[in-house]
Amino acid sequence: MQAVFPVDWERTGTAARCEAGRFLGDDVTQRTPTAADKGDNWFNLKALERNMSVETPNKIKPQTAIFSKGYDPQRSEGAAVPPVFRTSTFIFKTAAEGKRAFEIAYGLDPIKAGESPALIYTRVNNPNSEMLEEKITAWDGAEAAALFSSGMGAISGTCLAFLKPGDTLVFADPVYGGTEYLFRHLLPAFKIKTIAFPAGSTREQMERVVAGDPTVKVIYIESPANPTNIISDVPAARELADKYSTADRQILVIVDNTFMGPIFSKPLQNGAHVLVYSATKFFGGHSDVVAGVAMGSAALVGQIKVMRTILGSNSDPDSAWLINRSLGTLQLRMEKQQESTLRIVDFLTQHPKVQRVAYPGSPAMGARQTELWKKQCTGTGSVISFCVEGGETEAFRVLDAIRHIKMAVSLGGIESLIEHPSTMTHSDMTAQEKAHTGITDNMIRLSVGLEDTDDLIEDLRQALATL
């Protein structure tokens, strides 16, 4: 199958080469697509490295590690699958053991290397949560993780762990609607200032926001941005964080990696201090659990866990068990979803009623976006935003005509989901804020699931035919 770029691009010169999913070297020229191109993928899927791992060559890859990491069957009567520990509290062996467990849980004394503290109370820790926290870091290579009851729990708990009244958080705009509300309304109510800068900003543009403000403590990035799919420059953000940090003020880079992680994007390798995820999405993957996770160094995650304990935002044993169940198919699901998405992007790009398609890695996103994608990503993911001809009325007409794709918010599940960002996930934003970030009334967001690709394309075709 010939690789075909959307919006009529082809590779010329030497044969197209790809390393870990990144095109190298060749020139690009414009041409007119032919009938033979329809349905072909413009991204060379075979060139994707199936197990992009942070492990050394002497260690097993994440897809293998997750089946044994974090769980010893012999501690649970040899059960091949971990049991669910539905208990609110745990029995201490000695008073000293209980004392030490609380010292660690409340941040009074950091955990020592090799130490395994006793369990206390499920709001603090639980075997199911701890097994998942150890396992879920396999792809990103984080030292530690903290499980939360939702993605917003992970985002708000992480931010509050490192911010206090008088501090400033700067963030790439747009972000998920709930995060937007937290930043524009709730944090300012607690005297924490927030400043937005455009997603995809250059280092110089970001520096103008950070430089000269001694109160900046967090640079927050969602990459790709929801719902515009704009990729932000994580290495540049880290350079600025290091440049303007002082002995008594460390600036942290926090990245929401939900859209592409953990398979196609690894921001910790590009300089992020902390990652946050809605684990509801690809980690859970079946639309039957709500959870979130934060991960990074053991020291930073330890601070996040203290905040989680006091706020009471830990996840529950059943949710942790469900996500643990889903990890075995995570990589397979994300790769298959991406494969289908590439064909759908080709279809939408060529459809006369579609004005614009926003998808990571596409040359239609512009030269700078393509370059950022090459440097920071190893795939393209399965979330598309596209704009139809017209406005809200026309977008609603398409949404209401859909037959097989489910009209619902969320993403990353085994079923395809479609929604209208302007009036749904990002409805709390003002008209000016939406215009500034490119969220238009004719924009539709699609998360591609595991249905037959031909059926999904036909469903979109018949819905677009109503325009």
C-alpha positions in Angstrom: 0.0 0.0 0.0 1.4 3.4 -1.0 1.5 6.0 1.8 -0.6 8.9 0.8 -0.6 12.3 2.7 -3.9 14.1 3.2 -4.6 17.2 1.2 -2.9 15.9 -1.8 0.7 15.4 -0.7 3.2 12.8 -1.8 6.8 12.1 -1.0 9.4 12.5 -3.7 13.2 12.1 -4.1 14.6 9.0 -2.4 12.1 6.4 -1.2 10.1 7.5 1.9 11.9 6.4 5.0 10.4 6.1 8.5 12.1 5.6 11.8 10.0 4.9 14.9 7.0 6.5 13.0 8.9 9.6 12.1 9.4 10.5 8.4 13.0 11.5 7.6 14.6 13.4 4.8 12.5 13.4 1.7 11.0 16.4 -0.1 7.3 16.9 -0.3 5.3 18.0 -3.3 1.7 18.7 -4.0 -0.4 16.6 -6.4 -4.0 15.7 -7.2 -5.2 12.5 -5.6 -6.4 9.7 -7.8 -9.1 7.1 -7.3 -6.5 4.6 -6.3 -5.5 6.7 -3.3 -8.9 6.5 -1.6 -8.8 4.4 1.5 -5.0 4.3 1.5 -3.2 5.4 4.6 -0.9 8.4 4.3 1.0 7.3 7.4 3.3 4.2 7.2 1.8 2.1 10.0 4.4 -0.7 9.5 7.1 1.8 10.4 5.6 2.3 13.9 7.6 0.5 16.6 5.1 -1.6 18.4 6.8 -1.4 21.8 8.2 2.1 22.2 9.8 1.4 25.5 11.8 3.3 28.0 13.3 0.1 29.2 17.0 -0.8 28.4 17.6 -3.5 25.8 18.3 -6.0 28.5 14.8 -5.6 30.0 11.4 -6.8 28.7 9.1 -4.4 26.9 6.0 -2.9 28.5 3.5 -5.1 26.7 5.2 -8.1 28.4 5.9 -6.4 31.8 2.3 -5.5 32.5 1.3 -9.1 32.9 3.5 -9.6 35.9 4.5 -6.1 37.1 2.9 -5.2 40.5 1.3 -8.5 41.3 2.6 -11.7 43.0 0.0 -14.5 42.6 1.5 -16.4 45.5 0.4 -13.7 47.9 -3.2 -14.2 46.8 -3.5 -18.0 46.9 -2.0 -18.4 43.5 -4.8 -16.5 41.8 -3.9 -15.8 38.1 -5.9 -12.6 38.3 -5.7 -10.2 41.3 -8.7 -10.4 43.6 -10.7 -7.3 44.5 -9.9 -6.0 48.0 -13.3 -4.5 49.0 -12.3 -3.3 52.5 -12.3 0.1 54.1 -9.6 -0.5 56.6 -6.5 -2.7 57.2 -5.2 -4.4 60.3 -1.7 -3.4 61.6 0.6 -6.1 62.9 2.2 -3.8 65.5 1.7 -0.3 66.8 5.1 0.7 65.4 4.0 -0.5 61.9 0.9 1.7 62.1 2.9 4.7 63.3 5.3 4.4 60.3 2.5 4.0 57.8 0.9 7.3 58.9 4.3 9.1 58.8 4.6 8.2 55.2 0.9 8.8 54.3 0.9 12.3 55.7 4.3 13.3 54.4 5.8 13.5 57.8 8.8 11.4 56.8 9.5 10.3 53.2 9.4 6.6 52.3 12.8 4.9 52.4 14.3 3.0 49.5 13.0 -0.6 49.5 10.5 0.2 52.2 7.0 -1.3 51.9 4.7 0.5 54.3 1.6 -1.1 55.7 -1.8 -0.4 54.3 -4.0 1.9 56.3 -7.4 2.8 54.8 -8.7 2.7 51.3 -8.9 6.5 51.1 -5.1 6.4 51.6 -4.1 3.1 49.8 -5.5 -0.2 48.7 -3.9 -3.3 47.2 -5.8 -2.9 43.9 -4.7 0.8 43.6 -1.1 0.0 44.5 -0.9 -2.9 42.0 -2.2 -0.6 39.2 0.0 2.3 40.2 3.1 0.1 39.8 1.9 -1.5 36.6 0.6 1.6 34.8 4.0 3.3 34.6 5.4 0.6 32.3 5.1 2.6 29.1 6.0 6.1 30.3 8.8 5.0 32.5 7.7 7.0 35.5 9.1 6.2 39.0 5.7 6.3 40.6 2.0 6.9 40.0 -1.0 8.1 42.0 -4.5 6.8 41.1 -7.5 9.1 41.4 -11.2 8.8 41.2 -11.3 10.8 37.9 -9.1 12.6 35.5 -10.2 16.0 37.0 -9.3 14.6 40.4 -5.8 13.9 39.1 -5.5 17.3 37.5 -6.9 19.4 40.4 -5.1 17.3 43.0 -1.8 17.6 41.2 -2.1 21.4 40.7 -3.1 22.0 44.3 -0.1 19.9 45.5 2.3 22.4 44.0 0.4 25.7 44.2 -0.6 28.1 47.0 -2.3 31.5 47.1 -0.1 34.0 45.4 1.3 31.5 42.9 0.7 31.6 39.1 -0.1 28.8 36.7 0.4 29.4 33.0 -1.3 27.0 30.6 -1.6 26.2 26.9 -5.0 27.1 25.6 -7.3 25.2 24.8 -7.5 22.4 27.4 -10.3 20.1 28.3 -13.4 21.9 29.4 -13.3 20.8 33.0 -9.6 21.9 33.2 -10.5 25.2 31.6 -13.1 25.8 34.3 -10.6 24.9 37.1 -8.0 27.3 35.7 -10.3 30.2 34.8 -12.7 30.1 37.8 -11.8 27.9 40.7 -8.0 28.4 41.1 -8.4 32.3 40.9 -11.0 32.0 43.7 -8.2 30.7 45.9 -5.9 33.5 44.9 -4.0 31.4 42.4 -3.4 33.4 39.2 -3.7 31.7 35.9 -2.5 33.0 32.5 -3.3 31.4 29.1 -1.0 31.2 26.1 -1.9 29.7 22.7 -1.3 25.9 22.4 1.6 25.3 20.0 3.4 28.6 21.0 7.0 28.9 20.2 9.6 29.0 23.0 9.8 32.8 22.6 6.1 33.2 22.9 6.0 31.1 26.1 9.0 32.9 27.5 7.1 36.2 27.3 4.5 34.7 29.7 7.0 33.2 32.1 9.8 35.8 32.2 9.6 38.5 34.7 6.9 36.9 36.8 8.5 35.5 40.0 5.2 33.8 41.0 5.0 31.3 38.2 5.1 27.8 39.6 3.5 25.6 37.0 3.6 25.4 33.2 0.6 23.3 32.2 0.3 21.7 28.8 -2.3 19.5 27.2 -0.8 18.0 24.1 -2.5 17.4 21.7 -4.9 20.0 22.9 -8.6 19.1 23.3 -10.3 19.5 20.9 -8.0 21.3 18.3 -5.3 18.6 18.3 -2.6 21.2 18.5 0.7 19.8 19.8 2.7 22.0 22.2 6.5 22.2 22.6 7.2 20.2 25.8 11.0 20.4 25.6 10.8 24.2 25.2 8.5 24.4 28.3 11.1 22.4 30.3 13.9 24.7 29.1 12.0 27.7 30.4 11.1 26.0 33.6 14.8 25.3 34.3 15.9 28.7 33.2 13.5 30.6 35.5 13.5 28.3 38.5 15.4 29.4 41.6 16.7 27.8 44.8 13.4 28.5 46.5 11.0 28.3 43.5 11.0 25.2 41.2 8.8 25.6 38.2 7.1 22.3 37.2 6.0 21.3 33.7 2.8 19.3 34.0 1.5 17.6 30.8 -2.0 16.1 30.2 -1.1 13.1 28.0 -4.6 11.6 27.6 -5.0 11.9 23.8 -1.9 10.1 22.7 -0.4 8.4 25.7 1.0 6.2 26.8 1.7 4.5 23.4 2.3 7.3 21.0 3.5 10.1 23.2 6.0 10.1 26.2 6.4 13.6 27.6 8.5 12.5 30.5 11.2 11.7 27.9 10.8 15.3 26.5 11.1 17.1 29.9 7.8 16.9 31.6 8.0 16.7 35.4 4.5 15.2 35.9 2.0 13.5 33.6 -1.7 13.5 34.2 -4.3 11.3 32.5 -7.9 10.7 32.4 -7.6 6.9 32.9 -11.3 6.7 31.9 -10.1 7.0 28.3 -7.5 4.7 26.8 -6.3 3.1 30.0 -9.8 2.0 30.9 -10.9 1.8 27.3 -14.3 0.3 27.8 -16.5 3.2 29.0 -17.2 1.4 32.2 -15.0 3.1 34.7 -14.1 6.7 35.7 -10.6 7.3 37.0 -7.4 9.5 36.7 -3.7 9.1 37.2 -0.7 11.3 37.9 2.8 10.0 37.4 6.4 11.2 37.6 9.3 11.0 40.1 8.7 9.3 43.4 9.4 12.5 45.2 6.8 14.5 43.3 4.2 11.8 43.3 4.7 11.5 47.0 3.5 15.1 47.4 0.6 14.5 45.1 -0.5 11.4 47.2 -0.5 13.5 50.4 -2.9 16.0 48.7 -5.0 13.0 47.4 -5.3 11.6 50.9 -6.5 14.8 52.4 -8.9 15.6 49.6 -10.2 12.1 49.6 -9.9 11.6 45.8 -8.4 8.2 45.7 -10.0 5.7 43.4 -11.9 2.6 44.6 -10.8 -1.1 44.4 -13.3 -2.1 41.7 -12.3 0.8 39.4 -8.6 -0.1 39.9 -9.3 -3.7 39.1 -11.2 -2.8 35.9 -8.3 -0.7 34.6 -5.8 -3.4 35.6 -7.9 -5.8 33.4 -7.8 -3.4 30.5 -4.0 -2.8 30.4 -3.3 -6.1 28.7 -5.1 -4.9 25.6 -4.2 -1.2 25.8 -1.5 -1.2 23.2 -3.4 -3.5 20.8 -6.5 -1.3 21.1 -4.7 2.0 20.5 -2.8 0.6 17.5 -5.9 -0.8 15.9 -7.9 2.4 16.6 -5.1 4.4 15.0 -5.1 2.2 11.9 -8.8 2.8 11.4 -8.5 6.5 12.1 -5.9 7.0 9.4 -8.4 5.7 6.8 -11.2 7.9 8.2 -8.9 11.0 8.1 -8.2 10.2 4.4 -12.0 10.0 3.8 -12.8 13.3 5.6 -9.9 15.1 4.0 -11.3 14.4 0.5 -14.9 15.0 1.3 -16.4 18.2 -0.3 -18.5 19.1 2.7 -15.6 19.0 5.2 -13.7 22.3 5.4 -10.8 21.2 7.6 -9.5 18.2 9.5 -7.3 18.5 12.6 -5.2 15.4 13.2 -1.7 15.1 14.7 1.0 14.5 12.1 -1.0 15.7 9.2 0.8 18.2 6.9 -2.5 20.1 6.9 -1.7 21.1 10.4 1.2 23.2 9.2 4.9 22.9 9.0 5.6 23.7 12.7 3.0 21.3 14.0 4.3 18.6 11.8 7.8 19.2 13.1 6.7 19.1 16.7 4.8 15.9 16.0 8.0 14.3 14.5 10.0 15.3 17.6 7.6 14.3 20.3 5.3 11.6 19.0 5.6 8.1 17.6 2.1 7.8 16.2 -1.0 9.8 15.3 -3.7 8.5 17.7 -7.4 8.0 17.2 -9.0 11.4 18.0 -10.1 13.6 15.0 -11.6 17.1 14.9 -13.2 18.2 11.7 -15.2 21.2 10.5 -18.1 20.9 8.2 -19.5 23.5 5.8 -21.8 25.9 7.7 -22.2 26.4 11.4 -23.9 24.9 14.5 -27.1 24.0 12.5 -25.1 22.0 9.9 -22.9 20.3 12.6 -26.0 19.2 14.5 -27.5 17.9 11.3 -24.5 15.6 10.8 -24.5 14.5 14.4 -28.2 13.7 14.4 -27.9 11.7 11.2 -25.2 9.4 12.6 -26.4 5.8 12.9 -23.6 3.6 14.4 -21.2 6.1 16.0 -22.5 7.0 19.5 -23.1 10.6 20.2 -21.5 11.1 23.6 -18.6 12.9 25.3 -15.5 11.0 26.4 -13.0 9.2 24.1 -10.6 6.3 23.9 -13.2 3.6 24.4 -13.8 0.5 22.2 -16.9 2.2 20.7 -16.6 5.3 18.5 -17.9 8.5 20.1 -18.8 11.8 18.4 -19.7 15.1 20.0 -19.9 18.9 19.5 -17.2 20.6 21.5 -18.6 24.2 21.4 -21.9 23.2 23.0 -20.8 20.2 25.0 -17.3 19.6 26.4 -16.3 23.3 26.1 -19.6 24.9 26.5 -18.4 26.9 29.6 -16.0 28.9 27.5 -17.1 32.4 26.3 -17.5 33.1 22.6 -14.3 35.1 22.7 -12.4 32.3 24.3 -13.6 29.8 21.8 -12.8 32.1 18.9 -9.3 32.7 20.3 -8.5 29.0 20.5 -10.2 27.8 17.3 -13.2 26.0 18.7 -15.8 26.8 16.1 -19.6 26.1 15.9 -19.0 23.8 12.9 -16.4 21.7 14.7 -17.1 18.0 15.4 -14.8 15.7 17.5 -14.7 12.0 16.8 -13.0 9.3 18.8 -12.6 6.2 16.7 -13.3 2.9 18.3 -13.0 -0.7 17.2 -15.9 -1.1 14.8 -15.4 -2.1 11.3 -13.6 0.8 9.5 -15.7 0.5 6.3 -18.9 0.8 8.4 -17.6 3.9 10.2 -16.7 5.6 6.9 -20.1 4.7 5.4 -21.8 6.1 8.5 -20.0 9.4 8.2 -20.6 9.4 4.4 -24.4 9.2 4.8 -24.4 11.7 7.6 -22.4 14.3 5.6 -24.8 13.7 2.7 -27.5 15.5 4.7 -25.6 18.8 4.1 
